[in-house]
Amino acid sequence: MKLIMTTVPVGQKCKLCEKIDTKMRRRAAEVDRVQRWQRDGGRFRASIEKSVDIIKGLDAEIYELGCERTRRMAKEEFRK
């Protein structure tokens, strides 16, 4: 008997892709907030700074998740 590891495509996204999508949506919401606050004359400086910090953190998390996804995909290609 021979065991074969194969990848079977399914109609769902992987957990990493779902996490990336969630973080991208959150990032887009923060960017919208910052733009709205800046249009209102920049009255909310502290809120803008906090949102910019959140955006930077989300960018780093999205990058790390993207690297992890690339590593996993490369590992899958290596197995073939």
PDB file as gemmi writes it, atoms N, CA and C in Angstrom:
CRYST1    1.000    1.000    1.000  90.00  90.00  90.00 P 1                      
ATOM      1  N   MET A   1       0.842  -1.168   0.000  1.00  0.00           N  
ATOM      2  CA  MET A   1       0.000   0.000   0.000  1.00  0.00           C  
ATOM      3  C   MET A   1       0.899   1.246   0.000  1.00  0.00           C  
ATOM      4  N   LYS A   2       0.509   2.222  -0.781  1.00  0.00           N  
ATOM      5  CA  LYS A   2       1.288   3.443  -0.907  1.00  0.00           C  
ATOM      6  C   LYS A   2       0.440   4.636  -0.453  1.00  0.00           C  
ATOM      7  N   LEU A   3       0.975   5.386   0.473  1.00  0.00           N  
ATOM      8  CA  LEU A   3       0.274   6.587   0.940  1.00  0.00           C  
ATOM      9  C   LEU A   3       0.730   7.779   0.110  1.00  0.00           C  
ATOM     10  N   ILE A   4      -0.207   8.515  -0.381  1.00  0.00           N  
ATOM     11  CA  ILE A   4       0.111   9.669  -1.216  1.00  0.00           C  
ATOM     12  C   ILE A   4      -0.499  10.912  -0.585  1.00  0.00           C  
ATOM     13  N   MET A   5       0.328  11.932  -0.452  1.00  0.00           N  
ATOM     14  CA  MET A   5      -0.175  13.212   0.066  1.00  0.00           C  
ATOM     15  C   MET A   5      -0.528  14.087  -1.127  1.00  0.00           C  
ATOM     16  N   THR A   6      -1.754  14.459  -1.196  1.00  0.00           N  
ATOM     17  CA  THR A   6      -2.180  15.332  -2.289  1.00  0.00           C  
ATOM     18  C   THR A   6      -2.962  16.501  -1.718  1.00  0.00           C  
ATOM     19  N   THR A   7      -2.966  17.583  -2.439  1.00  0.00           N  
ATOM     20  CA  THR A   7      -3.740  18.748  -2.064  1.00  0.00           C  
ATOM     21  C   THR A   7      -5.037  18.723  -2.851  1.00  0.00           C  
ATOM     22  N   VAL A   8      -6.123  18.802  -2.129  1.00  0.00           N  
ATOM     23  CA  VAL A   8      -7.435  18.776  -2.769  1.00  0.00           C  
ATOM     24  C   VAL A   8      -8.031  20.172  -2.668  1.00  0.00           C  
ATOM     25  N   PRO A   9      -8.296  20.817  -3.800  1.00  0.00           N  
ATOM     26  CA  PRO A   9      -8.876  22.163  -3.749  1.00  0.00           C  
ATOM     27  C   PRO A   9     -10.312  22.119  -3.219  1.00  0.00           C  
ATOM     28  N   VAL A  10     -10.620  23.042  -2.340  1.00  0.00           N  
ATOM     29  CA  VAL A  10     -11.971  23.163  -1.799  1.00  0.00           C  
ATOM     30  C   VAL A  10     -12.444  24.593  -2.032  1.00  0.00           C  
ATOM     31  N   GLY A  11     -13.701  24.824  -1.858  1.00  0.00           N  
ATOM     32  CA  GLY A  11     -14.277  26.134  -2.122  1.00  0.00           C  
ATOM     33  C   GLY A  11     -14.068  27.134  -1.000  1.00  0.00           C  
ATOM     34  N   GLN A  12     -13.309  26.774   0.017  1.00  0.00           N  
ATOM     35  CA  GLN A  12     -13.101  27.659   1.160  1.00  0.00           C  
ATOM     36  C   GLN A  12     -11.674  28.183   1.169  1.00  0.00           C  
ATOM     37  N   LYS A  13     -11.495  29.305   1.843  1.00  0.00           N  
ATOM     38  CA  LYS A  13     -10.147  29.837   2.031  1.00  0.00           C  
ATOM     39  C   LYS A  13      -9.513  29.156   3.238  1.00  0.00           C  
ATOM     40  N   CYS A  14      -8.192  29.101   3.236  1.00  0.00           N  
ATOM     41  CA  CYS A  14      -7.491  28.534   4.383  1.00  0.00           C  
ATOM     42  C   CYS A  14      -7.586  29.505   5.560  1.00  0.00           C  
ATOM     43  N   LYS A  15      -7.237  29.022   6.742  1.00  0.00           N  
ATOM     44  CA  LYS A  15      -7.339  29.865   7.934  1.00  0.00           C  
ATOM     45  C   LYS A  15      -6.438  31.095   7.843  1.00  0.00           C  
ATOM     46  N   LEU A  16      -5.255  30.924   7.268  1.00  0.00           N  
ATOM     47  CA  LEU A  16      -4.355  32.066   7.116  1.00  0.00           C  
ATOM     48  C   LEU A  16      -4.958  33.121   6.196  1.00  0.00           C  
ATOM     49  N   CYS A  17      -5.552  32.685   5.102  1.00  0.00           N  
ATOM     50  CA  CYS A  17      -6.173  33.628   4.170  1.00  0.00           C  
ATOM     51  C   CYS A  17      -7.340  34.357   4.829  1.00  0.00           C  
ATOM     52  N   GLU A  18      -8.109  33.633   5.645  1.00  0.00           N  
ATOM     53  CA  GLU A  18      -9.215  34.263   6.361  1.00  0.00           C  
ATOM     54  C   GLU A  18      -8.700  35.312   7.342  1.00  0.00           C  
ATOM     55  N   LYS A  19      -7.608  34.990   8.045  1.00  0.00           N  
ATOM     56  CA  LYS A  19      -7.027  35.955   8.983  1.00  0.00           C  
ATOM     57  C   LYS A  19      -6.522  37.190   8.245  1.00  0.00           C  
ATOM     58  N   ILE A  20      -5.880  36.976   7.110  1.00  0.00           N  
ATOM     59  CA  ILE A  20      -5.372  38.095   6.315  1.00  0.00           C  
ATOM     60  C   ILE A  20      -6.535  38.971   5.854  1.00  0.00           C  
ATOM     61  N   ASP A  21      -7.611  38.347   5.366  1.00  0.00           N  
ATOM     62  CA  ASP A  21      -8.781  39.112   4.914  1.00  0.00           C  
ATOM     63  C   ASP A  21      -9.382  39.931   6.052  1.00  0.00           C  
ATOM     64  N   THR A  22      -9.475  39.325   7.232  1.00  0.00           N  
ATOM     65  CA  THR A  22     -10.027  40.025   8.392  1.00  0.00           C  
ATOM     66  C   THR A  22      -9.177  41.235   8.747  1.00  0.00           C  
ATOM     67  N   LYS A  23      -7.866  41.056   8.762  1.00  0.00           N  
ATOM     68  CA  LYS A  23      -6.969  42.161   9.095  1.00  0.00           C  
ATOM     69  C   LYS A  23      -6.985  43.244   8.014  1.00  0.00           C  
ATOM     70  N   MET A  24      -7.133  42.845   6.767  1.00  0.00           N  
ATOM     71  CA  MET A  24      -7.224  43.822   5.678  1.00  0.00           C  
ATOM     72  C   MET A  24      -8.491  44.666   5.809  1.00  0.00           C  
ATOM     73  N   ARG A  25      -9.614  44.025   6.181  1.00  0.00           N  
ATOM     74  CA  ARG A  25     -10.850  44.780   6.387  1.00  0.00           C  
ATOM     75  C   ARG A  25     -10.723  45.750   7.554  1.00  0.00           C  
ATOM     76  N   ARG A  26     -10.100  45.289   8.633  1.00  0.00           N  
ATOM     77  CA  ARG A  26      -9.905  46.167   9.794  1.00  0.00           C  
ATOM     78  C   ARG A  26      -8.997  47.337   9.433  1.00  0.00           C  
ATOM     79  N   ARG A  27      -7.951  47.056   8.656  1.00  0.00           N  
ATOM     80  CA  ARG A  27      -7.034  48.109   8.223  1.00  0.00           C  
ATOM     81  C   ARG A  27      -7.772  49.133   7.358  1.00  0.00           C  
ATOM     82  N   ALA A  28      -8.604  48.653   6.445  1.00  0.00           N  
ATOM     83  CA  ALA A  28      -9.367  49.554   5.573  1.00  0.00           C  
ATOM     84  C   ALA A  28     -10.292  50.443   6.401  1.00  0.00           C  
ATOM     85  N   ALA A  29     -10.896  49.885   7.440  1.00  0.00           N  
ATOM     86  CA  ALA A  29     -11.774  50.673   8.305  1.00  0.00           C  
ATOM     87  C   ALA A  29     -10.982  51.759   9.033  1.00  0.00           C  
ATOM     88  N   GLU A  30      -9.794  51.418   9.506  1.00  0.00           N  
ATOM     89  CA  GLU A  30      -8.954  52.408  10.197  1.00  0.00           C  
ATOM     90  C   GLU A  30      -8.524  53.518   9.236  1.00  0.00           C  
ATOM     91  N   VAL A  31      -8.162  53.140   8.016  1.00  0.00           N  
ATOM     92  CA  VAL A  31      -7.765  54.140   7.015  1.00  0.00           C  
ATOM     93  C   VAL A  31      -8.933  55.080   6.724  1.00  0.00           C  
ATOM     94  N   ASP A  32     -10.145  54.524   6.599  1.00  0.00           N  
ATOM     95  CA  ASP A  32     -11.325  55.360   6.370  1.00  0.00           C  
ATOM     96  C   ASP A  32     -11.544  56.340   7.517  1.00  0.00           C  
ATOM     97  N   ARG A  33     -11.381  55.848   8.753  1.00  0.00           N  
ATOM     98  CA  ARG A  33     -11.529  56.735   9.919  1.00  0.00           C  
ATOM     99  C   ARG A  33     -10.539  57.878   9.878  1.00  0.00           C  
ATOM    100  N   VAL A  34      -9.274  57.551   9.616  1.00  0.00           N  
ATOM    101  CA  VAL A  34      -8.229  58.576   9.584  1.00  0.00           C  
ATOM    102  C   VAL A  34      -8.545  59.607   8.504  1.00  0.00           C  
ATOM    103  N   GLN A  35      -8.937  59.144   7.336  1.00  0.00           N  
ATOM    104  CA  GLN A  35      -9.262  60.077   6.251  1.00  0.00           C  
ATOM    105  C   GLN A  35     -10.434  60.972   6.622  1.00  0.00           C  
ATOM    106  N   ARG A  36     -11.440  60.405   7.248  1.00  0.00           N  
ATOM    107  CA  ARG A  36     -12.603  61.192   7.666  1.00  0.00           C  
ATOM    108  C   ARG A  36     -12.203  62.239   8.705  1.00  0.00           C  
ATOM    109  N   TRP A  37     -11.401  61.834   9.684  1.00  0.00           N  
ATOM    110  CA  TRP A  37     -10.973  62.763  10.719  1.00  0.00           C  
ATOM    111  C   TRP A  37     -10.100  63.869  10.131  1.00  0.00           C  
ATOM    112  N   GLN A  38      -9.263  63.531   9.161  1.00  0.00           N  
ATOM    113  CA  GLN A  38      -8.422  64.549   8.533  1.00  0.00           C  
ATOM    114  C   GLN A  38      -9.257  65.524   7.715  1.00  0.00           C  
ATOM    115  N   ARG A  39     -10.312  65.039   7.072  1.00  0.00           N  
ATOM    116  CA  ARG A  39     -11.208  65.934   6.325  1.00  0.00           C  
ATOM    117  C   ARG A  39     -11.931  66.893   7.268  1.00  0.00           C  
ATOM    118  N   ASP A  40     -12.212  66.440   8.485  1.00  0.00           N  
ATOM    119  CA  ASP A  40     -12.914  67.272   9.461  1.00  0.00           C  
ATOM    120  C   ASP A  40     -12.004  68.316  10.089  1.00  0.00           C  
ATOM    121  N   GLY A  41     -10.831  68.488   9.573  1.00  0.00           N  
ATOM    122  CA  GLY A  41      -9.941  69.528  10.059  1.00  0.00           C  
ATOM    123  C   GLY A  41      -8.879  69.053  11.025  1.00  0.00           C  
ATOM    124  N   GLY A  42      -8.777  67.766  11.231  1.00  0.00           N  
ATOM    125  CA  GLY A  42      -7.712  67.248  12.091  1.00  0.00           C  
ATOM    126  C   GLY A  42      -7.924  67.532  13.565  1.00  0.00           C  
ATOM    127  N   ARG A  43      -9.173  67.663  13.981  1.00  0.00           N  
ATOM    128  CA  ARG A  43      -9.457  67.953  15.391  1.00  0.00           C  
ATOM    129  C   ARG A  43      -9.095  66.787  16.295  1.00  0.00           C  
ATOM    130  N   PHE A  44      -9.132  65.602  15.775  1.00  0.00           N  
ATOM    131  CA  PHE A  44      -8.928  64.399  16.581  1.00  0.00           C  
ATOM    132  C   PHE A  44      -7.501  63.885  16.445  1.00  0.00           C  
ATOM    133  N   ARG A  45      -6.535  64.713  16.798  1.00  0.00           N  
ATOM    134  CA  ARG A  45      -5.117  64.343  16.602  1.00  0.00           C  
ATOM    135  C   ARG A  45      -4.737  63.063  17.337  1.00  0.00           C  
ATOM    136  N   ALA A  46      -5.166  62.926  18.586  1.00  0.00           N  
ATOM    137  CA  ALA A  46      -4.814  61.731  19.360  1.00  0.00           C  
ATOM    138  C   ALA A  46      -5.423  60.484  18.727  1.00  0.00           C  
ATOM    139  N   SER A  47      -6.657  60.594  18.279  1.00  0.00           N  
ATOM    140  CA  SER A  47      -7.320  59.448  17.646  1.00  0.00           C  
ATOM    141  C   SER A  47      -6.635  59.088  16.332  1.00  0.00           C  
ATOM    142  N   ILE A  48      -6.230  60.112  15.577  1.00  0.00           N  
ATOM    143  CA  ILE A  48      -5.533  59.876  14.315  1.00  0.00           C  
ATOM    144  C   ILE A  48      -4.216  59.148  14.570  1.00  0.00           C  
ATOM    145  N   GLU A  49      -3.466  59.611  15.561  1.00  0.00           N  
ATOM    146  CA  GLU A  49      -2.178  58.979  15.881  1.00  0.00           C  
ATOM    147  C   GLU A  49      -2.380  57.530  16.323  1.00  0.00           C  
ATOM    148  N   LYS A  50      -3.413  57.301  17.142  1.00  0.00           N  
ATOM    149  CA  LYS A  50      -3.680  55.939  17.601  1.00  0.00           C  
ATOM    150  C   LYS A  50      -4.047  55.043  16.424  1.00  0.00           C  
ATOM    151  N   SER A  51      -4.884  55.537  15.525  1.00  0.00           N  
ATOM    152  CA  SER A  51      -5.280  54.742  14.356  1.00  0.00           C  
ATOM    153  C   SER A  51      -4.095  54.473  13.438  1.00  0.00           C  
ATOM    154  N   VAL A  52      -3.212  55.448  13.286  1.00  0.00           N  
ATOM    155  CA  VAL A  52      -2.022  55.247  12.455  1.00  0.00           C  
ATOM    156  C   VAL A  52      -1.147  54.155  13.065  1.00  0.00           C  
ATOM    157  N   ASP A  53      -1.015  54.144  14.396  1.00  0.00           N  
ATOM    158  CA  ASP A  53      -0.255  53.084  15.059  1.00  0.00           C  
ATOM    159  C   ASP A  53      -0.911  51.722  14.848  1.00  0.00           C  
ATOM    160  N   ILE A  54      -2.243  51.692  14.916  1.00  0.00           N  
ATOM    161  CA  ILE A  54      -2.969  50.439  14.691  1.00  0.00           C  
ATOM    162  C   ILE A  54      -2.736  49.961  13.263  1.00  0.00           C  
ATOM    163  N   ILE A  55      -2.766  50.887  12.300  1.00  0.00           N  
ATOM    164  CA  ILE A  55      -2.545  50.537  10.891  1.00  0.00           C  
ATOM    165  C   ILE A  55      -1.150  49.950  10.702  1.00  0.00           C  
ATOM    166  N   LYS A  56      -0.150  50.566  11.334  1.00  0.00           N  
ATOM    167  CA  LYS A  56       1.217  50.037  11.234  1.00  0.00           C  
ATOM    168  C   LYS A  56       1.303  48.625  11.807  1.00  0.00           C  
ATOM    169  N   GLY A  57       0.648  48.395  12.950  1.00  0.00           N  
ATOM    170  CA  GLY A  57       0.644  47.069  13.556  1.00  0.00           C  
ATOM    171  C   GLY A  57      -0.044  46.042  12.665  1.00  0.00           C  
ATOM    172  N   LEU A  58      -1.170  46.450  12.076  1.00  0.00           N  
ATOM    173  CA  LEU A  58      -1.883  45.547  11.171  1.00  0.00           C  
ATOM    174  C   LEU A  58      -1.052  45.236   9.935  1.00  0.00           C  
ATOM    175  N   ASP A  59      -0.344  46.247   9.413  1.00  0.00           N  
ATOM    176  CA  ASP A  59       0.532  46.015   8.261  1.00  0.00           C  
ATOM    177  C   ASP A  59       1.579  44.951   8.587  1.00  0.00           C  
ATOM    178  N   ALA A  60       2.165  45.050   9.779  1.00  0.00           N  
ATOM    179  CA  ALA A  60       3.186  44.074  10.179  1.00  0.00           C  
ATOM    180  C   ALA A  60       2.573  42.679  10.306  1.00  0.00           C  
ATOM    181  N   GLU A  61       1.385  42.584  10.905  1.00  0.00           N  
ATOM    182  CA  GLU A  61       0.732  41.288  11.066  1.00  0.00           C  
ATOM    183  C   GLU A  61       0.358  40.691   9.708  1.00  0.00           C  
ATOM    184  N   ILE A  62      -0.148  41.528   8.812  1.00  0.00           N  
ATOM    185  CA  ILE A  62      -0.516  41.050   7.475  1.00  0.00           C  
ATOM    186  C   ILE A  62       0.716  40.544   6.737  1.00  0.00           C  
ATOM    187  N   TYR A  63       1.825  41.271   6.865  1.00  0.00           N  
ATOM    188  CA  TYR A  63       3.066  40.849   6.218  1.00  0.00           C  
ATOM    189  C   TYR A  63       3.518  39.490   6.758  1.00  0.00           C  
ATOM    190  N   GLU A  64       3.495  39.323   8.085  1.00  0.00           N  
ATOM    191  CA  GLU A  64       3.919  38.061   8.694  1.00  0.00           C  
ATOM    192  C   GLU A  64       3.019  36.906   8.257  1.00  0.00           C  
ATOM    193  N   LEU A  65       1.707  37.150   8.227  1.00  0.00           N  
ATOM    194  CA  LEU A  65       0.794  36.098   7.785  1.00  0.00           C  
ATOM    195  C   LEU A  65       1.027  35.748   6.314  1.00  0.00           C  
ATOM    196  N   GLY A  66       1.316  36.748   5.499  1.00  0.00           N  
ATOM    197  CA  GLY A  66       1.618  36.503   4.091  1.00  0.00           C  
ATOM    198  C   GLY A  66       2.882  35.669   3.928  1.00  0.00           C  
ATOM    199  N   CYS A  67       3.895  35.959   4.732  1.00  0.00           N  
ATOM    200  CA  CYS A  67       5.134  35.167   4.696  1.00  0.00           C  
ATOM    201  C   CYS A  67       4.871  33.727   5.122  1.00  0.00           C  
ATOM    202  N   GLU A  68       4.059  33.565   6.157  1.00  0.00           N  
ATOM    203  CA  GLU A  68       3.729  32.219   6.626  1.00  0.00           C  
ATOM    204  C   GLU A  68       2.973  31.450   5.548  1.00  0.00           C  
ATOM    205  N   ARG A  69       2.051  32.114   4.866  1.00  0.00           N  
ATOM    206  CA  ARG A  69       1.297  31.473   3.786  1.00  0.00           C  
ATOM    207  C   ARG A  69       2.235  31.052   2.653  1.00  0.00           C  
ATOM    208  N   THR A  70       3.191  31.934   2.317  1.00  0.00           N  
ATOM    209  CA  THR A  70       4.160  31.619   1.265  1.00  0.00           C  
ATOM    210  C   THR A  70       5.022  30.423   1.669  1.00  0.00           C  
ATOM    211  N   ARG A  71       5.460  30.396   2.933  1.00  0.00           N  
ATOM    212  CA  ARG A  71       6.261  29.265   3.422  1.00  0.00           C  
ATOM    213  C   ARG A  71       5.479  27.966   3.329  1.00  0.00           C  
ATOM    214  N   ARG A  72       4.227  28.000   3.733  1.00  0.00           N  
ATOM    215  CA  ARG A  72       3.416  26.779   3.694  1.00  0.00           C  
ATOM    216  C   ARG A  72       3.174  26.316   2.261  1.00  0.00           C  
ATOM    217  N   MET A  73       2.932  27.268   1.371  1.00  0.00           N  
ATOM    218  CA  MET A  73       2.705  26.899  -0.024  1.00  0.00           C  
ATOM    219  C   MET A  73       3.982  26.327  -0.636  1.00  0.00           C  
ATOM    220  N   ALA A  74       5.133  26.900  -0.285  1.00  0.00           N  
ATOM    221  CA  ALA A  74       6.404  26.389  -0.792  1.00  0.00           C  
ATOM    222  C   ALA A  74       6.650  24.976  -0.260  1.00  0.00           C  
ATOM    223  N   LYS A  75       6.276  24.748   0.989  1.00  0.00           N  
ATOM    224  CA  LYS A  75       6.446  23.428   1.581  1.00  0.00           C  
ATOM    225  C   LYS A  75       5.561  22.412   0.858  1.00  0.00           C  
ATOM    226  N   GLU A  76       4.333  22.820   0.521  1.00  0.00           N  
ATOM    227  CA  GLU A  76       3.430  21.938  -0.223  1.00  0.00           C  
ATOM    228  C   GLU A  76       3.990  21.622  -1.603  1.00  0.00           C  
ATOM    229  N   GLU A  77       4.562  22.614  -2.273  1.00  0.00           N  
ATOM    230  CA  GLU A  77       5.161  22.398  -3.598  1.00  0.00           C  
ATOM    231  C   GLU A  77       6.358  21.465  -3.499  1.00  0.00           C  
ATOM    232  N   PHE A  78       7.110  21.587  -2.411  1.00  0.00           N  
ATOM    233  CA  PHE A  78       8.287  20.752  -2.204  1.00  0.00           C  
ATOM    234  C   PHE A  78       7.888  19.283  -2.048  1.00  0.00           C  
ATOM    235  N   ARG A  79       6.752  19.044  -1.409  1.00  0.00           N  
ATOM    236  CA  ARG A  79       6.301  17.672  -1.179  1.00  0.00           C  
ATOM    237  C   ARG A  79       5.907  16.973  -2.473  1.00  0.00           C  
ATOM    238  N   LYS A  80       5.514  17.748  -3.475  1.00  0.00           N  
ATOM    239  CA  LYS A  80       5.033  17.128  -4.731  1.00  0.00           C  
ATOM    240  C   LYS A  80       6.132  16.544  -5.490  1.00  0.00           C  
TER     241      LYS A  80                                                      
END                                                                             
